[in-house]
Amino acid sequence: MSNQVTVYTTDTCPYCAMVKNFLMEKGVSFNEVNVQQDPEAGQKLVETTGQKGVPQIEINGEWVLGYDPETITNLLGK
């Protein structure tokens, strides 16, 4: 099964870089949405999750807030 992964980031977020590196090391392809460059996407993200912080990762319709390798790995394994 192919995972649908979207990572919401900003340019200055060190944890965003950590999440992207973690996914790349695992060989997981993902879409990146930079909410700093796309404020409309950022607003939609806040409306969807109620959270303003990044990174936020959507994995197959489930959300992970922040850099949480254990939860990310668990969701990728489903």
PyMOL Python script that loads the backbone (N, CA, C, O; Angstrom):
from pymol import cmd

cmd.read_pdbstr("""\
ATOM      1  N   MET A   1       0.840  -1.188   0.000  1.00  0.00           N
ATOM      2  CA  MET A   1       0.000   0.000   0.000  1.00  0.00           C
ATOM      3  C   MET A   1       0.881   1.247   0.000  1.00  0.00           C
ATOM      4  O   MET A   1       1.881   1.314   0.716  1.00  0.00           O
ATOM      5  N   SER A   2       0.511   2.198  -0.784  1.00  0.00           N
ATOM      6  CA  SER A   2       1.254   3.450  -0.856  1.00  0.00           C
ATOM      7  C   SER A   2       0.683   4.435   0.154  1.00  0.00           C
ATOM      8  O   SER A   2      -0.529   4.636   0.228  1.00  0.00           O
ATOM      9  N   ASN A   3       1.567   5.039   0.924  1.00  0.00           N
ATOM     10  CA  ASN A   3       1.140   6.017   1.910  1.00  0.00           C
ATOM     11  C   ASN A   3       0.960   7.381   1.253  1.00  0.00           C
ATOM     12  O   ASN A   3       1.754   7.781   0.402  1.00  0.00           O
ATOM     13  N   GLN A   4      -0.085   8.083   1.654  1.00  0.00           N
ATOM     14  CA  GLN A   4      -0.310   9.459   1.235  1.00  0.00           C
ATOM     15  C   GLN A   4       0.195  10.353   2.358  1.00  0.00           C
ATOM     16  O   GLN A   4      -0.408  10.410   3.429  1.00  0.00           O
ATOM     17  N   VAL A   5       1.302  11.052   2.115  1.00  0.00           N
ATOM     18  CA  VAL A   5       1.945  11.840   3.169  1.00  0.00           C
ATOM     19  C   VAL A   5       2.096  13.285   2.692  1.00  0.00           C
ATOM     20  O   VAL A   5       2.613  13.547   1.606  1.00  0.00           O
ATOM     21  N   THR A   6       1.631  14.216   3.534  1.00  0.00           N
ATOM     22  CA  THR A   6       1.819  15.641   3.273  1.00  0.00           C
ATOM     23  C   THR A   6       2.439  16.263   4.512  1.00  0.00           C
ATOM     24  O   THR A   6       1.963  16.057   5.629  1.00  0.00           O
ATOM     25  N   VAL A   7       3.498  17.021   4.308  1.00  0.00           N
ATOM     26  CA  VAL A   7       4.202  17.692   5.401  1.00  0.00           C
ATOM     27  C   VAL A   7       3.989  19.194   5.245  1.00  0.00           C
ATOM     28  O   VAL A   7       4.306  19.769   4.204  1.00  0.00           O
ATOM     29  N   TYR A   8       3.451  19.821   6.286  1.00  0.00           N
ATOM     30  CA  TYR A   8       3.227  21.268   6.295  1.00  0.00           C
ATOM     31  C   TYR A   8       4.385  21.916   7.043  1.00  0.00           C
ATOM     32  O   TYR A   8       4.683  21.550   8.179  1.00  0.00           O
ATOM     33  N   THR A   9       5.043  22.894   6.386  1.00  0.00           N
ATOM     34  CA  THR A   9       6.300  23.439   6.884  1.00  0.00           C
ATOM     35  C   THR A   9       6.331  24.960   6.776  1.00  0.00           C
ATOM     36  O   THR A   9       5.436  25.586   6.209  1.00  0.00           O
ATOM     37  N   THR A  10       7.407  25.537   7.347  1.00  0.00           N
ATOM     38  CA  THR A  10       7.803  26.919   7.073  1.00  0.00           C
ATOM     39  C   THR A  10       9.291  26.900   6.748  1.00  0.00           C
ATOM     40  O   THR A  10       9.970  25.892   6.946  1.00  0.00           O
ATOM     41  N   ASP A  11       9.786  28.026   6.248  1.00  0.00           N
ATOM     42  CA  ASP A  11      11.201  28.120   5.865  1.00  0.00           C
ATOM     43  C   ASP A  11      12.150  28.043   7.059  1.00  0.00           C
ATOM     44  O   ASP A  11      13.280  27.573   6.923  1.00  0.00           O
ATOM     45  N   THR A  12      11.701  28.499   8.221  1.00  0.00           N
ATOM     46  CA  THR A  12      12.605  28.689   9.358  1.00  0.00           C
ATOM     47  C   THR A  12      12.455  27.632  10.452  1.00  0.00           C
ATOM     48  O   THR A  12      13.044  27.772  11.524  1.00  0.00           O
ATOM     49  N   CYS A  13      11.690  26.596  10.204  1.00  0.00           N
ATOM     50  CA  CYS A  13      11.371  25.601  11.234  1.00  0.00           C
ATOM     51  C   CYS A  13      12.385  24.447  11.213  1.00  0.00           C
ATOM     52  O   CYS A  13      12.421  23.672  10.257  1.00  0.00           O
ATOM     53  N   PRO A  14      13.211  24.333  12.271  1.00  0.00           N
ATOM     54  CA  PRO A  14      14.195  23.238  12.282  1.00  0.00           C
ATOM     55  C   PRO A  14      13.545  21.858  12.377  1.00  0.00           C
ATOM     56  O   PRO A  14      14.079  20.888  11.838  1.00  0.00           O
ATOM     57  N   TYR A  15      12.402  21.758  13.055  1.00  0.00           N
ATOM     58  CA  TYR A  15      11.733  20.460  13.174  1.00  0.00           C
ATOM     59  C   TYR A  15      11.129  20.019  11.844  1.00  0.00           C
ATOM     60  O   TYR A  15      10.996  18.824  11.582  1.00  0.00           O
ATOM     61  N   CYS A  16      10.763  20.992  11.004  1.00  0.00           N
ATOM     62  CA  CYS A  16      10.269  20.656   9.661  1.00  0.00           C
ATOM     63  C   CYS A  16      11.373  19.956   8.864  1.00  0.00           C
ATOM     64  O   CYS A  16      11.133  18.951   8.194  1.00  0.00           O
ATOM     65  N   ALA A  17      12.576  20.505   8.949  1.00  0.00           N
ATOM     66  CA  ALA A  17      13.715  19.884   8.255  1.00  0.00           C
ATOM     67  C   ALA A  17      13.976  18.489   8.801  1.00  0.00           C
ATOM     68  O   ALA A  17      14.298  17.573   8.044  1.00  0.00           O
ATOM     69  N   MET A  18      13.838  18.323  10.109  1.00  0.00           N
ATOM     70  CA  MET A  18      14.058  17.003  10.716  1.00  0.00           C
ATOM     71  C   MET A  18      13.028  15.991  10.213  1.00  0.00           C
ATOM     72  O   MET A  18      13.374  14.848   9.917  1.00  0.00           O
ATOM     73  N   VAL A  19      11.777  16.406  10.116  1.00  0.00           N
ATOM     74  CA  VAL A  19      10.726  15.509   9.618  1.00  0.00           C
ATOM     75  C   VAL A  19      11.008  15.118   8.175  1.00  0.00           C
ATOM     76  O   VAL A  19      10.923  13.941   7.822  1.00  0.00           O
ATOM     77  N   LYS A  20      11.345  16.097   7.339  1.00  0.00           N
ATOM     78  CA  LYS A  20      11.618  15.801   5.924  1.00  0.00           C
ATOM     79  C   LYS A  20      12.813  14.859   5.794  1.00  0.00           C
ATOM     80  O   LYS A  20      12.768  13.914   5.006  1.00  0.00           O
ATOM     81  N   ASN A  21      13.874  15.102   6.553  1.00  0.00           N
ATOM     82  CA  ASN A  21      15.045  14.217   6.517  1.00  0.00           C
ATOM     83  C   ASN A  21      14.691  12.816   6.986  1.00  0.00           C
ATOM     84  O   ASN A  21      15.143  11.831   6.402  1.00  0.00           O
ATOM     85  N   PHE A  22      13.884  12.722   8.038  1.00  0.00           N
ATOM     86  CA  PHE A  22      13.458  11.431   8.572  1.00  0.00           C
ATOM     87  C   PHE A  22      12.698  10.642   7.499  1.00  0.00           C
ATOM     88  O   PHE A  22      12.967   9.460   7.283  1.00  0.00           O
ATOM     89  N   LEU A  23      11.751  11.302   6.833  1.00  0.00           N
ATOM     90  CA  LEU A  23      10.964  10.624   5.795  1.00  0.00           C
ATOM     91  C   LEU A  23      11.847  10.210   4.618  1.00  0.00           C
ATOM     92  O   LEU A  23      11.692   9.114   4.081  1.00  0.00           O
ATOM     93  N   MET A  24      12.771  11.085   4.218  1.00  0.00           N
ATOM     94  CA  MET A  24      13.662  10.745   3.103  1.00  0.00           C
ATOM     95  C   MET A  24      14.555   9.556   3.453  1.00  0.00           C
ATOM     96  O   MET A  24      14.791   8.687   2.614  1.00  0.00           O
ATOM     97  N   GLU A  25      15.053   9.518   4.702  1.00  0.00           N
ATOM     98  CA  GLU A  25      15.887   8.385   5.132  1.00  0.00           C
ATOM     99  C   GLU A  25      15.107   7.085   5.104  1.00  0.00           C
ATOM    100  O   GLU A  25      15.677   6.023   4.854  1.00  0.00           O
ATOM    101  N   LYS A  26      13.791   7.161   5.363  1.00  0.00           N
ATOM    102  CA  LYS A  26      12.927   5.973   5.348  1.00  0.00           C
ATOM    103  C   LYS A  26      12.462   5.631   3.931  1.00  0.00           C
ATOM    104  O   LYS A  26      11.807   4.612   3.713  1.00  0.00           O
ATOM    105  N   GLY A  27      12.808   6.495   2.970  1.00  0.00           N
ATOM    106  CA  GLY A  27      12.381   6.252   1.595  1.00  0.00           C
ATOM    107  C   GLY A  27      10.911   6.535   1.359  1.00  0.00           C
ATOM    108  O   GLY A  27      10.304   5.965   0.453  1.00  0.00           O
ATOM    109  N   VAL A  28      10.330   7.416   2.172  1.00  0.00           N
ATOM    110  CA  VAL A  28       8.905   7.744   2.061  1.00  0.00           C
ATOM    111  C   VAL A  28       8.756   8.999   1.204  1.00  0.00           C
ATOM    112  O   VAL A  28       9.332  10.042   1.512  1.00  0.00           O
ATOM    113  N   SER A  29       7.983   8.887   0.134  1.00  0.00           N
ATOM    114  CA  SER A  29       7.733  10.076  -0.678  1.00  0.00           C
ATOM    115  C   SER A  29       6.624  10.891  -0.014  1.00  0.00           C
ATOM    116  O   SER A  29       5.706  10.337   0.590  1.00  0.00           O
ATOM    117  N   PHE A  30       6.727  12.215  -0.137  1.00  0.00           N
ATOM    118  CA  PHE A  30       5.749  13.087   0.505  1.00  0.00           C
ATOM    119  C   PHE A  30       5.599  14.369  -0.291  1.00  0.00           C
ATOM    120  O   PHE A  30       6.479  14.754  -1.060  1.00  0.00           O
ATOM    121  N   ASN A  31       4.471  15.014  -0.090  1.00  0.00           N
ATOM    122  CA  ASN A  31       4.231  16.344  -0.636  1.00  0.00           C
ATOM    123  C   ASN A  31       4.539  17.339   0.472  1.00  0.00           C
ATOM    124  O   ASN A  31       4.209  17.109   1.636  1.00  0.00           O
ATOM    125  N   GLU A  32       5.170  18.435   0.107  1.00  0.00           N
ATOM    126  CA  GLU A  32       5.445  19.485   1.081  1.00  0.00           C
ATOM    127  C   GLU A  32       4.593  20.701   0.750  1.00  0.00           C
ATOM    128  O   GLU A  32       4.531  21.140  -0.399  1.00  0.00           O
ATOM    129  N   VAL A  33       3.937  21.239   1.777  1.00  0.00           N
ATOM    130  CA  VAL A  33       3.189  22.480   1.637  1.00  0.00           C
ATOM    131  C   VAL A  33       3.821  23.479   2.595  1.00  0.00           C
ATOM    132  O   VAL A  33       3.749  23.322   3.814  1.00  0.00           O
ATOM    133  N   ASN A  34       4.440  24.508   2.027  1.00  0.00           N
ATOM    134  CA  ASN A  34       5.085  25.535   2.830  1.00  0.00           C
ATOM    135  C   ASN A  34       4.041  26.612   3.127  1.00  0.00           C
ATOM    136  O   ASN A  34       3.675  27.393   2.249  1.00  0.00           O
ATOM    137  N   VAL A  35       3.563  26.644   4.383  1.00  0.00           N
ATOM    138  CA  VAL A  35       2.488  27.566   4.731  1.00  0.00           C
ATOM    139  C   VAL A  35       2.980  29.007   4.848  1.00  0.00           C
ATOM    140  O   VAL A  35       2.179  29.941   4.883  1.00  0.00           O
ATOM    141  N   GLN A  36       4.280  29.180   4.907  1.00  0.00           N
ATOM    142  CA  GLN A  36       4.857  30.530   4.905  1.00  0.00           C
ATOM    143  C   GLN A  36       4.735  31.135   3.503  1.00  0.00           C
ATOM    144  O   GLN A  36       4.491  32.332   3.352  1.00  0.00           O
ATOM    145  N   GLN A  37       4.904  30.305   2.501  1.00  0.00           N
ATOM    146  CA  GLN A  37       4.804  30.760   1.106  1.00  0.00           C
ATOM    147  C   GLN A  37       3.368  30.686   0.582  1.00  0.00           C
ATOM    148  O   GLN A  37       3.029  31.329  -0.411  1.00  0.00           O
ATOM    149  N   ASP A  38       2.529  29.895   1.259  1.00  0.00           N
ATOM    150  CA  ASP A  38       1.133  29.715   0.841  1.00  0.00           C
ATOM    151  C   ASP A  38       0.221  29.950   2.048  1.00  0.00           C
ATOM    152  O   ASP A  38      -0.247  28.993   2.663  1.00  0.00           O
ATOM    153  N   PRO A  39      -0.035  31.225   2.393  1.00  0.00           N
ATOM    154  CA  PRO A  39      -0.834  31.536   3.581  1.00  0.00           C
ATOM    155  C   PRO A  39      -2.241  30.943   3.534  1.00  0.00           C
ATOM    156  O   PRO A  39      -2.818  30.626   4.574  1.00  0.00           O
ATOM    157  N   GLU A  40      -2.788  30.796   2.336  1.00  0.00           N
ATOM    158  CA  GLU A  40      -4.125  30.208   2.204  1.00  0.00           C
ATOM    159  C   GLU A  40      -4.111  28.754   2.701  1.00  0.00           C
ATOM    160  O   GLU A  40      -5.034  28.320   3.390  1.00  0.00           O
ATOM    161  N   ALA A  41      -3.067  28.016   2.347  1.00  0.00           N
ATOM    162  CA  ALA A  41      -2.934  26.636   2.820  1.00  0.00           C
ATOM    163  C   ALA A  41      -2.752  26.615   4.336  1.00  0.00           C
ATOM    164  O   ALA A  41      -3.258  25.722   5.015  1.00  0.00           O
ATOM    165  N   GLY A  42      -2.027  27.604   4.863  1.00  0.00           N
ATOM    166  CA  GLY A  42      -1.845  27.698   6.311  1.00  0.00           C
ATOM    167  C   GLY A  42      -3.153  27.920   7.034  1.00  0.00           C
ATOM    168  O   GLY A  42      -3.396  27.322   8.082  1.00  0.00           O
ATOM    169  N   GLN A  43      -4.005  28.785   6.478  1.00  0.00           N
ATOM    170  CA  GLN A  43      -5.313  29.045   7.083  1.00  0.00           C
ATOM    171  C   GLN A  43      -6.170  27.786   7.052  1.00  0.00           C
ATOM    172  O   GLN A  43      -6.844  27.463   8.030  1.00  0.00           O
ATOM    173  N   LYS A  44      -6.142  27.080   5.932  1.00  0.00           N
ATOM    174  CA  LYS A  44      -6.914  25.832   5.808  1.00  0.00           C
ATOM    175  C   LYS A  44      -6.416  24.798   6.821  1.00  0.00           C
ATOM    176  O   LYS A  44      -7.208  24.059   7.407  1.00  0.00           O
ATOM    177  N   LEU A  45      -5.089  24.755   7.020  1.00  0.00           N
ATOM    178  CA  LEU A  45      -4.510  23.824   7.988  1.00  0.00           C
ATOM    179  C   LEU A  45      -5.025  24.121   9.390  1.00  0.00           C
ATOM    180  O   LEU A  45      -5.412  23.203  10.113  1.00  0.00           O
ATOM    181  N   VAL A  46      -5.035  25.399   9.785  1.00  0.00           N
ATOM    182  CA  VAL A  46      -5.526  25.779  11.115  1.00  0.00           C
ATOM    183  C   VAL A  46      -7.002  25.406  11.253  1.00  0.00           C
ATOM    184  O   VAL A  46      -7.424  24.914  12.299  1.00  0.00           O
ATOM    185  N   GLU A  47      -7.776  25.637  10.213  1.00  0.00           N
ATOM    186  CA  GLU A  47      -9.204  25.287  10.249  1.00  0.00           C
ATOM    187  C   GLU A  47      -9.397  23.777  10.373  1.00  0.00           C
ATOM    188  O   GLU A  47     -10.335  23.320  11.025  1.00  0.00           O
ATOM    189  N   THR A  48      -8.508  23.003   9.746  1.00  0.00           N
ATOM    190  CA  THR A  48      -8.634  21.542   9.746  1.00  0.00           C
ATOM    191  C   THR A  48      -8.203  20.937  11.084  1.00  0.00           C
ATOM    192  O   THR A  48      -8.886  20.069  11.627  1.00  0.00           O
ATOM    193  N   THR A  49      -7.061  21.402  11.611  1.00  0.00           N
ATOM    194  CA  THR A  49      -6.479  20.747  12.790  1.00  0.00           C
ATOM    195  C   THR A  49      -6.630  21.551  14.076  1.00  0.00           C
ATOM    196  O   THR A  49      -6.493  21.007  15.171  1.00  0.00           O
ATOM    197  N   GLY A  50      -6.912  22.847  13.944  1.00  0.00           N
ATOM    198  CA  GLY A  50      -6.976  23.699  15.120  1.00  0.00           C
ATOM    199  C   GLY A  50      -5.605  24.069  15.664  1.00  0.00           C
ATOM    200  O   GLY A  50      -5.503  24.652  16.743  1.00  0.00           O
ATOM    201  N   GLN A  51      -4.546  23.734  14.922  1.00  0.00           N
ATOM    202  CA  GLN A  51      -3.172  23.972  15.372  1.00  0.00           C
ATOM    203  C   GLN A  51      -2.478  24.938  14.422  1.00  0.00           C
ATOM    204  O   GLN A  51      -2.622  24.840  13.203  1.00  0.00           O
ATOM    205  N   LYS A  52      -1.719  25.879  14.998  1.00  0.00           N
ATOM    206  CA  LYS A  52      -0.964  26.820  14.172  1.00  0.00           C
ATOM    207  C   LYS A  52       0.482  26.391  13.968  1.00  0.00           C
ATOM    208  O   LYS A  52       1.143  26.866  13.044  1.00  0.00           O
ATOM    209  N   GLY A  53       0.977  25.508  14.810  1.00  0.00           N
ATOM    210  CA  GLY A  53       2.389  25.131  14.749  1.00  0.00           C
ATOM    211  C   GLY A  53       2.708  24.212  13.587  1.00  0.00           C
ATOM    212  O   GLY A  53       1.833  23.548  13.031  1.00  0.00           O
ATOM    213  N   VAL A  54       3.981  24.191  13.237  1.00  0.00           N
ATOM    214  CA  VAL A  54       4.499  23.253  12.238  1.00  0.00           C
ATOM    215  C   VAL A  54       5.727  22.564  12.831  1.00  0.00           C
ATOM    216  O   VAL A  54       6.332  23.118  13.749  1.00  0.00           O
ATOM    217  N   PRO A  55       6.112  21.422  12.367  1.00  0.00           N
ATOM    218  CA  PRO A  55       5.483  20.716  11.256  1.00  0.00           C
ATOM    219  C   PRO A  55       4.191  20.026  11.675  1.00  0.00           C
ATOM    220  O   PRO A  55       4.009  19.643  12.830  1.00  0.00           O
ATOM    221  N   GLN A  56       3.320  19.884  10.716  1.00  0.00           N
ATOM    222  CA  GLN A  56       2.165  19.010  10.843  1.00  0.00           C
ATOM    223  C   GLN A  56       2.241  18.054   9.673  1.00  0.00           C
ATOM    224  O   GLN A  56       2.513  18.446   8.538  1.00  0.00           O
ATOM    225  N   ILE A  57       1.996  16.799   9.973  1.00  0.00           N
ATOM    226  CA  ILE A  57       2.129  15.763   8.956  1.00  0.00           C
ATOM    227  C   ILE A  57       0.803  15.024   8.853  1.00  0.00           C
ATOM    228  O   ILE A  57       0.271  14.535   9.850  1.00  0.00           O
ATOM    229  N   GLU A  58       0.274  14.949   7.635  1.00  0.00           N
ATOM    230  CA  GLU A  58      -0.922  14.153   7.397  1.00  0.00           C
ATOM    231  C   GLU A  58      -0.491  12.859   6.726  1.00  0.00           C
ATOM    232  O   GLU A  58       0.117  12.866   5.655  1.00  0.00           O
ATOM    233  N   ILE A  59      -0.818  11.742   7.379  1.00  0.00           N
ATOM    234  CA  ILE A  59      -0.457  10.428   6.860  1.00  0.00           C
ATOM    235  C   ILE A  59      -1.737   9.625   6.703  1.00  0.00           C
ATOM    236  O   ILE A  59      -2.353   9.222   7.690  1.00  0.00           O
ATOM    237  N   ASN A  60      -2.127   9.399   5.475  1.00  0.00           N
ATOM    238  CA  ASN A  60      -3.330   8.615   5.179  1.00  0.00           C
ATOM    239  C   ASN A  60      -4.542   9.132   5.956  1.00  0.00           C
ATOM    240  O   ASN A  60      -5.343   8.350   6.466  1.00  0.00           O
ATOM    241  N   GLY A  61      -4.666  10.467   6.039  1.00  0.00           N
ATOM    242  CA  GLY A  61      -5.826  11.067   6.696  1.00  0.00           C
ATOM    243  C   GLY A  61      -5.693  11.260   8.192  1.00  0.00           C
ATOM    244  O   GLY A  61      -6.598  11.811   8.818  1.00  0.00           O
ATOM    245  N   GLU A  62      -4.595  10.825   8.783  1.00  0.00           N
ATOM    246  CA  GLU A  62      -4.365  11.019  10.220  1.00  0.00           C
ATOM    247  C   GLU A  62      -3.270  12.056  10.407  1.00  0.00           C
ATOM    248  O   GLU A  62      -2.371  12.182   9.575  1.00  0.00           O
ATOM    249  N   TRP A  63      -3.352  12.804  11.516  1.00  0.00           N
ATOM    250  CA  TRP A  63      -2.467  13.948  11.727  1.00  0.00           C
ATOM    251  C   TRP A  63      -1.457  13.693  12.822  1.00  0.00           C
ATOM    252  O   TRP A  63      -1.763  13.077  13.843  1.00  0.00           O
ATOM    253  N   VAL A  64      -0.239  14.179  12.592  1.00  0.00           N
ATOM    254  CA  VAL A  64       0.832  14.169  13.596  1.00  0.00           C
ATOM    255  C   VAL A  64       1.297  15.623  13.733  1.00  0.00           C
ATOM    256  O   VAL A  64       1.617  16.275  12.739  1.00  0.00           O
ATOM    257  N   LEU A  65       1.331  16.120  14.965  1.00  0.00           N
ATOM    258  CA  LEU A  65       1.800  17.479  15.208  1.00  0.00           C
ATOM    259  C   LEU A  65       3.217  17.400  15.754  1.00  0.00           C
ATOM    260  O   LEU A  65       3.473  16.759  16.773  1.00  0.00           O
ATOM    261  N   GLY A  66       4.136  18.067  15.055  1.00  0.00           N
ATOM    262  CA  GLY A  66       5.522  18.111  15.518  1.00  0.00           C
ATOM    263  C   GLY A  66       6.331  16.924  15.024  1.00  0.00           C
ATOM    264  O   GLY A  66       5.835  16.054  14.307  1.00  0.00           O
ATOM    265  N   TYR A  67       7.586  16.919  15.430  1.00  0.00           N
ATOM    266  CA  TYR A  67       8.514  15.852  15.035  1.00  0.00           C
ATOM    267  C   TYR A  67       8.357  14.707  16.017  1.00  0.00           C
ATOM    268  O   TYR A  67       8.858  14.767  17.140  1.00  0.00           O
ATOM    269  N   ASP A  68       7.658  13.659  15.591  1.00  0.00           N
ATOM    270  CA  ASP A  68       7.340  12.508  16.435  1.00  0.00           C
ATOM    271  C   ASP A  68       7.604  11.235  15.629  1.00  0.00           C
ATOM    272  O   ASP A  68       6.678  10.628  15.092  1.00  0.00           O
ATOM    273  N   PRO A  69       8.894  10.832  15.550  1.00  0.00           N
ATOM    274  CA  PRO A  69       9.251   9.692  14.691  1.00  0.00           C
ATOM    275  C   PRO A  69       8.476   8.412  15.008  1.00  0.00           C
ATOM    276  O   PRO A  69       8.129   7.660  14.098  1.00  0.00           O
ATOM    277  N   GLU A  70       8.203   8.160  16.285  1.00  0.00           N
ATOM    278  CA  GLU A  70       7.508   6.920  16.656  1.00  0.00           C
ATOM    279  C   GLU A  70       6.090   6.896  16.083  1.00  0.00           C
ATOM    280  O   GLU A  70       5.673   5.897  15.496  1.00  0.00           O
ATOM    281  N   THR A  71       5.357   7.982  16.251  1.00  0.00           N
ATOM    282  CA  THR A  71       3.985   8.042  15.726  1.00  0.00           C
ATOM    283  C   THR A  71       3.996   8.011  14.205  1.00  0.00           C
ATOM    284  O   THR A  71       3.173   7.334  13.588  1.00  0.00           O
ATOM    285  N   ILE A  72       4.933   8.749  13.595  1.00  0.00           N
ATOM    286  CA  ILE A  72       5.037   8.746  12.128  1.00  0.00           C
ATOM    287  C   ILE A  72       5.277   7.326  11.621  1.00  0.00           C
ATOM    288  O   ILE A  72       4.617   6.882  10.682  1.00  0.00           O
ATOM    289  N   THR A  73       6.218   6.616  12.237  1.00  0.00           N
ATOM    290  CA  THR A  73       6.529   5.245  11.829  1.00  0.00           C
ATOM    291  C   THR A  73       5.316   4.337  11.995  1.00  0.00           C
ATOM    292  O   THR A  73       5.029   3.515  11.125  1.00  0.00           O
ATOM    293  N   ASN A  74       4.601   4.485  13.118  1.00  0.00           N
ATOM    294  CA  ASN A  74       3.423   3.670  13.354  1.00  0.00           C
ATOM    295  C   ASN A  74       2.349   3.917  12.290  1.00  0.00           C
ATOM    296  O   ASN A  74       1.749   2.968  11.786  1.00  0.00           O
ATOM    297  N   LEU A  75       2.106   5.180  11.947  1.00  0.00           N
ATOM    298  CA  LEU A  75       1.097   5.487  10.944  1.00  0.00           C
ATOM    299  C   LEU A  75       1.502   5.015   9.557  1.00  0.00           C
ATOM    300  O   LEU A  75       0.654   4.597   8.768  1.00  0.00           O
ATOM    301  N   LEU A  76       2.781   5.080   9.259  1.00  0.00           N
ATOM    302  CA  LEU A  76       3.253   4.596   7.957  1.00  0.00           C
ATOM    303  C   LEU A  76       3.112   3.088   7.834  1.00  0.00           C
ATOM    304  O   LEU A  76       2.979   2.558   6.731  1.00  0.00           O
ATOM    305  N   GLY A  77       3.142   2.400   8.968  1.00  0.00           N
ATOM    306  CA  GLY A  77       3.075   0.943   8.964  1.00  0.00           C
ATOM    307  C   GLY A  77       1.682   0.386   8.865  1.00  0.00           C
ATOM    308  O   GLY A  77       1.517  -0.818   8.666  1.00  0.00           O
ATOM    309  N   LYS A  78       0.662   1.229   8.999  1.00  0.00           N
ATOM    310  CA  LYS A  78      -0.721   0.750   8.973  1.00  0.00           C
ATOM    311  C   LYS A  78      -1.110   0.290   7.594  1.00  0.00           C
ATOM    312  O   LYS A  78      -2.242  -0.147   7.384  1.00  0.00           O
TER     313      LYS A  78
END
""", "prot")
cmd.dss("prot")
cmd.show_as("cartoon", "prot")
cmd.util.cbc("prot")
cmd.orient("prot")
